[in-house]
């Protein structure tokens, strides 16, 4: 039975750093991503593999920006929590 699309499944293999990794993506005629993929291949004039490489790079950039925003937000929250005055006893 196939797993749920879009979530990371437990890996069955370890990818050695010195060996190539083959990523296989099957886009069926009814998949919503297929026309997008075909349009990019046609408009950019590159191979499908190159379209996927660029998509991976862009997704990675987006994730890095998200992590940076989250870290900055956490730093601001921590700084504001440190600056709060505690009520004085007495």
HELIX and SHEET records of a PDB file:
HELIX    1   1 UNK A   32  UNK A   44  1                                  13    
HELIX    2   2 UNK A   48  UNK A   83  1                                  36    
END                                                                             
